[in-house]
Amino acid sequence: MKGVWLRQNESIDQLGERVSRLVRCAYPGLTEQLYNEYSAMHFIRALPNSELAIILEMTRQPGATFDEFVAQAARAEAVQNAARNSQRNSQNNCCSQTNWPKHGRSQNQQRHVTCYNCGRVGHIFRNCALKPMQNMYHQNDELPKRGNLFVGAVNLEHRSEIEKFFGKTTNKSEKGKFFEENPAVGKILAAKVSVFGHKLDAMLDSGSQISLISAKFFSQIMGKVSLKDVISRSESRIIDINGKEVKCFGIVALPIQRGPLEAKINLFVAKSTFGYDLLFGTNALNQLGFQMFDAVNNNIVHFAPASPENSTLIVFKTFVSHPHDNIVANRKDSIDCQIVADSQNLGKTPRNFVGKKKEKKCKSDSAKGNWTKKGNKEWRQQNHPTVEKTSIRNSAENLEKRKMQRLQKEGEIAWPKKRVWRRKNYGQIQLGTTENLGRGR
């Protein structure tokens, strides 16, 4: 199954049929739940589009069938293709808008063009003076709300005043000696770590309250991640230092190894690149053996998790299963269930009914009155979708037996000298000897 990939000109539905057929052949005897789980896993691995694979992995619903999962994948692919076409058309329109003066459009219209690189108005990406690598994320220019951040943002309320202040400063050639001896840019702090055997450099950021993992690297190790370590959606709002919102797929817990230390770190799967495959914030630095030393006070500062009072709470979606109800079967009712009865209790009302949770299995395994003995202790029905009546006690043979015993006591049954019972008003019925009373005809 490792060599299964999406073929050229093959649709999502065709890939789903091929994966389903291969899983049935490779794993015979799987239950329906395991079949859905294995099929979805191999389907995601067969997709060449890593972004689509991550979206499907994060949004997969527990308990969904494989057909529902394939339909969800087809919808996600259609939405992704539509978004790409829309973005391509918008970029083409922006390029054509550079010739507005030639087509009679005013300069005022050109000022409303937004650059996709820096987010500023008045020019396009091709004419942007800022290098693409200097812009870490490409999200909306929405400013964060105070007290609702995980990554601190710069206060830009007095932006115009600050720009005027720096406009009056001296040029680069007239800067003082202090700036020459003390550069304004420091080195990036990184550490070597290992994730599932992959050795790589990770950025250390003591100013970030969260840790990040790139979508590209996560797609490489996605097959080794357990589903119980994945949070598909996060209600947290993440803002970078420029005030732009950082979009993430979800949160994943990964085992990070640094030398002899190994810790399980919660990482946000970022949609945008940030220069490294991993970035560790204050939620992970202490577990990885990093501490900050305060030389003035001769004190070690430990990195601790944030208090939930002054930060956005992460809301987890929990699914509470419904409790099983006790099903009481009446004589005239017929329900779709599987009855398990002990041979010693034959003729008594069975108490063990399979509830709503196993209704699908019961419908496929039940049969109309066709009981099969299993191990002298359990009875089951087979090959029919519904169950006629409900209990062994109320079967036709036992009802007939009790009725004839009642008629015998009331004197309504004639006792012949031979082996035939004769009942008044009902004709003659062949039942055998008295030893076989109630055992059938």
PAKOL-612413 format. One record per residue (C-alpha): residue in one letter; x, y, z. Coordinates in steps of 0.02 Angstrom, whole numbers, plus 50000, padded with zeros to 5 digits. Last residue first. Example, Ala and Ser with C-alpha at 12.3 -4.5 7.8 and 13.67 -1.06 7.14 Angstrom:
! residues 2
s506844994750357
a506154977550390
This chain:
! residues 441
r477344845650755
g478304854350892
r479034850451061
g477504855651163
l477084838351228
n478364825651171
e478184814451323
t476294815151304
t476454806351138
g476424814250967
l475654831150921
q474544827750770
i473084839950784
q471264835050759
g469844847350743
y469814864050833
n468094864450914
k468594851351045
r470394845651049
r470914827951005
w472664822251044
v473314807150950
r474434793351021
k473004780951054
k471794779051200
p471074796251171
w471034810351303
a469784823651251
i470304841451288
e469084854351358
g469254848451537
e469774865251609
k471464858251662
q471794851451489
l471284867751407
r472584876951514
q473934864351469
m473454866151286
k473664885051295
r475334883851384
k476044872351250
e475354882651106
l476154898351177
n477794888951198
e477764882851018
a477284899750944
s478704909151031
n478264920851174
r479634914651291
i480934915651155
s480694934351145
t480494947951014
k479244946250873
e479874944850693
v481654951450681
t482174962050532
p483524962650397
h483684943850363
n485274933250344
q485534927450524
q484814926150700
r485764921850856
w485644910251004
e486944908451139
k487304894851269
n487444877651190
g489034883951100
k488014892050963
k486264886250916
t485494894650764
w483804902950765
n482884906750602
g481324915950663
k481564930250541
a483414934050538
s484624946650614
d486444949250565
s486294964450450
k485034973350559
c486014969450716
k487604976950647
k486734993150603
e485874994250772
k487464992050871
k487415008950963
k485525009150971
g485474995251099
v485844976751092
f484594968151204
n485084957551352
r483584953751461
p482824938651376
t481064933751433
k481094915851492
g480744900351386
l482554895051376
n483464901351530
q484634886351539
s485044888551354
d485664906051392
a484984919951283
v485734933451170
i484454942951069
q485014953950924
c483964969250887
d482764976850764
i481154978250862
s479474969550849
d478104974150971
k476574963551008
r477264954451159
n478144969651229
a480034972151232
v480824983351363
i482374992451300
n483504999851433
d484265015651360
h486115017251323
p486865034051367
h487135046551225
s488955050051182
v489655066851228
f490705074251087
t491985086951143
k492555101951046
f494045110151131
v494055128751168
i495775136551184
l495635151551299
t496245168251239
s497445176351358
n497435186651517
e496535174551635
p497195158551554
s498915161351631
a500305157851508
p501425142751526
a503095144951615
f504855148651552
h506035148851701
v507085164251736
i508715160451824
n509335173651946
n510945183151973
n509955199451988
v510945208451854
a511455192651760
d509675186651734
f509895169451657
m508565162751539
q508235144051533
f508255131051395
g508145112351431
l506895106851299
q505455106851423
n505865124851473
l505885130751292
a504215122751245
n502805134551297
t503995149351287
g504145147651099
f504945134650986
l504975137150798
l505125122350681
d505315120450492
y506265136750481
g506095152650377
f504335157250433
t503245149350299
s501355151750298
k499995138750334
a500625135950510
v500365119250599
f500315124850782
l501445114250892
n501145106251062
i502755098351124
k503075080851190
a504785080351269
e506405070851245
l508055075851324
p509645065751297
g510135076451147
r508635086551093
q507165075151051
i505445082051008
p503935070451021
l502495078950928
a500815085750988
v499795093450846
i498765109350840
g497705115450695
f497755121550516
c498505138450560
k498275156250496
v499365169750573
e498435186150593
k499425201650552
g499875214350686
n501675216050628
i502315206450779
d501285191250734
i499495188050790
i498725171350837
r496875169850878
s496475153950973
e494915144150928
s495945129350870
r495345115850753
s495905098250713
i496745094750878
v497945080350844
d498835069050968
k497435056050971
l497615054350782
s499365047350799
v500705055450694
k501825044050591
g500935047150424
m501045065850448
i502945065850452
q503245072950278
s501655083450276
f502215091550439
f503815097550355
k502875106950219
a501535113450338
s502865122050443
i502885118950630
l502565132450758
s502765134650946
i501755146851051
q502055160951174
s503325169651063
g504595181851132
s505835168351186
d505995162851005
l507135147950972
m507225142750789
a507395124250752
d508775115850653
l508435098550583
k508675079950612
h507235068950551
g507175052550649
f505375054950707
v505785072950757
s507595077150801
v508275093550867
k509725105250830
a509565122550907
a509355140050837
l509625157850898
i509595170250755
k510995182950761
g510745200950809
v510235216350710
a510455234050775
p512355233650766
n513315240350915
e515015247350866
e514395256850714
f512795262350800
f513785269550946
k514945279250830
g513545290650774
k512575290750612
e512975304050483
s513195292650332
k511535284150367
n510565300350361
t510055310750510
t508355310550592
k506905321850545
g505925308350455
f506105297450608
f504985309250706
k503725311250565
e503545292350553
i503285291250741
e501905304250736
s501025294950594
r501115278350684
h500395284450848
e499075270750865
l500245257250797
n500535247250956
v501675232750908
a500925215350923
g501265201851055
v500995183651009
f499595174451099
l498385188951091
n496675193551159
g497075206551291
r497015220551164
k496175216551000
p497295212650854
l497455223250697
e496785215750536
d497985217250391
n497485200250320
q498745186350294
h500365184150200
y501615179550334
m503485181950357
n503795197050248
q505665199850241
m505875184950123
p504815193749991
k505995208749982
l505215225650016
a505345238049873
c503685232249797
n503495235649610
r503085217649562
f501975215349716
i500835229749671
h500845248149720
g499785261149810
v499155252249965
r500235242450086
g500095223950125
c501955220650112
n501965206649984
y500185206149915
c500245224749874
t498555233449877
v497925244349732
h496865258949796
r498105271849735
q497805266449555
q496005272249563
n496555289749614
q497745290349467
s496245290749351
r495805277949218
g495945283249035
h496595266948965
k498395273048959
p498285279649138
w497685262549199
n499155252749131
t499665245649302
q497895239049318
s498285224849199
c499485217349325
c498175218949462
n496895210249353
n498095196049320
q498395194249506
s496525193849537
n496295180449405
r497645169549482
q496885171549656
s495175166649591
n495885151549501
r496805146149657
a495255148149765
a494205138149642
n495495124149641
q495505123649831
v493605123349840
a493515109049715
e494855099349808
a493945101649973
r492305095649895
a493135080049825
a493965076549992
q492295077950083
a491515065649961
v492975053849992
f492705055250181
e490845051850164
d491235036150064
f492525030950195
t491225031750333
a491295044850469
g491535038950649
p492765052550696
q492705067650579
r494215071650472
t494545090250469
m496395089750516
e496855075150405
l495855082050258
i496665099150271
i498395091350288
a498135080750131
l497515095850034
e499085105450079
s500195090650037
n499495088749861
p500205072149800
l498755062549880
a499095044049907
r499515046450091
i497785053850123
f496935038850040
h498005026650139
m497405034150303
a495585035750247
s495555017550194
y496345011650356
e495095020950466
n493555016350363
y494074998050361
l494454998550547
q492685004550583
e491874991950465
t492814977550543
l494284970450448
g494254952250391
p495434954250245
y496744968150255
a497694968950089
c496214964049977
r494914975250059
v496194989150072
l496584987649887
r494754989049836
s494455004249946
v496035012649883
r495485010149702
e493735016549734
g494405031849825
l495635035549686
q494205035149561
d493205047249668
i494675059149684
s494915059549496
e496305051349396
n497045061449252
q498805056249306
r498785043649446
l498555047549630
w499795036949724
v499835019349798
g501605013049822
k501505011750011
m500005000050000
